[in-house]
Amino acid sequence: MENEYITVKNLTLAYDLKPVVFDLSFNIKKGMMVAIIGPNGAGKSTVLKGMLGLVKPISGVIEYFNNPFSTYKKNITYVPQKETVDWSFPMTVFQAVMMGRYGKLGWFKTPKSYDRKIVNSALEQVGLLELKNQQIAELSGGQQQRVFLARALASEAEVLFLDEPFQGVDIYSEKTIVQVLKNLHSQGKTIIAVHHNLQTAQDYFSDILLLNVGLIAFGKAKDVLTQENINRTYRK
């Protein structure tokens, strides 16, 4: 279908009036699986937060399939870096994943058996069903990241944003996360993730956006990950 794009046009983002990324323009087609790659300080997480409305643009436009973020946000979910979360909060794995249903339920409605079924299915997909009654503080880093992913699955969102989903996780968790994301991709979901490993990028993602304050290159992984583009991105 035509015009099924997340459109970013002339986007400039700043923290405390200090610009972080300048004049970005790109279109992410519905169903793409995109990695945003660049060096530390390139603005990768800032771009994600800008697209999520968490950082207000200085200038530019962001549209979701011809809709502003405000009218489309119920179809979007976000998996932040796990280091940004207080894992000491007293909550079970099941309760944490059920939070993904609140966008469908509303905060003051009681989850039904259908919601519990979706949460259990999400936990099964990430290999945590047997730990659903465990406190989140007792989990390993990889297990905590899979809880985040299960929460995203439970939301049944059409667009998933993930900030460094493979950072600090064990090999089993990484393989599980990749498989879940590829399954979502095959279902036509749109996935956008900050990623740092150039060696796995082409295997994990269909498309690559190379970023270093400005846009360096964007397109199919095999076309974008050239030595010339990598050198420009990392300024070697």
Secondary structure, 3 states (H helix, E strand, C coil): CCCCEEEEEEEEEEECCEEEEEEEEEEEECCCEEEEECCCCCCHHHHHHHHCCCCCCCEEEEEECCEEHHHHHHHEEEECCHHHCCCCCCCEHHHHHHHHHHHHHCCCCCCCHHHHHHHHHHHHHCCCHHHCCCEHHHCCHHHHHHHHHHHHHHCCCCEEEEECCCCCCCHHHHHHHHHHHHHHHHCCCEEEEECCCHHHHHHHCCEEEEECCCEEEEEEHHHHCCHHHHHHHHCC
